[in-house]
Amino acid sequence: MIAIDVMGGDFAPHELLAGALIAAKKQVPVALFGPEEKVISHLKNLDASWSLYPIKIYDAPDEVAMDED
């Protein structure tokens, strides 16, 4: 299983979710952590059939900005 903080990184969440979909399409289970509505919206834009793959979303609505201590 791969666990991903989808809001972490310079090109988040798009690039992270695109990579997660590649893994999931190869039947690698993926756990995504981030704001659930935002994650689902991005997944739908990347692949309307995303829910057919082994992807589990864990709602983590709080984000820590890069400039926060």
C-alpha positions in Angstrom: 0.0 0.0 0.0 1.1 3.5 -0.7 0.0 6.4 1.6 0.0 9.9 0.3 -0.5 13.3 1.8 -2.1 14.8 -1.3 -1.6 18.4 -0.2 2.1 18.1 0.4 4.6 19.1 -2.3 5.1 21.9 -4.9 2.6 20.6 -7.4 0.0 19.2 -5.1 -2.6 17.9 -5.4 -2.6 17.4 -9.2 0.7 15.6 -9.6 0.4 13.5 -6.5 -3.1 12.3 -7.5 -2.0 11.6 -11.1 0.8 9.4 -9.7 -1.6 7.7 -7.3 -3.9 6.8 -10.2 -1.1 5.3 -12.1 -0.3 3.0 -9.1 -3.9 2.2 -8.5 -4.5 1.3 -12.1 -1.7 -1.3 -11.6 -3.7 -2.7 -8.6 -1.5 -1.1 -6.0 -3.7 -0.1 -3.1 -3.5 3.7 -2.4 -4.5 5.6 0.8 -5.0 9.3 0.1 -5.0 11.8 3.0 -6.4 15.3 2.4 -9.6 17.3 2.2 -12.0 14.7 0.9 -14.1 16.9 -1.3 -11.1 18.4 -3.0 -9.5 15.0 -3.5 -12.6 13.6 -5.1 -13.0 16.6 -7.3 -9.4 16.3 -8.6 -9.7 12.5 -9.1 -12.9 13.0 -11.1 -11.1 15.4 -13.4 -8.2 13.0 -13.9 -10.3 9.9 -14.4 -14.1 9.6 -14.1 -13.8 5.9 -13.2 -11.3 6.5 -10.4 -13.5 4.7 -7.9 -13.0 1.4 -9.7 -9.4 1.3 -8.5 -8.1 0.4 -5.0 -8.1 3.9 -3.7 -9.2 4.8 -0.1 -9.6 8.5 0.9 -9.1 9.6 4.5 -10.6 13.0 5.1 -7.9 15.3 6.6 -9.4 18.8 6.1 -6.7 20.8 8.0 -3.8 22.1 5.9 -0.5 23.5 7.2 0.8 26.3 4.9 4.5 26.4 3.9 4.9 29.7 5.8 3.5 28.4 9.1 5.7 27.5 12.1 
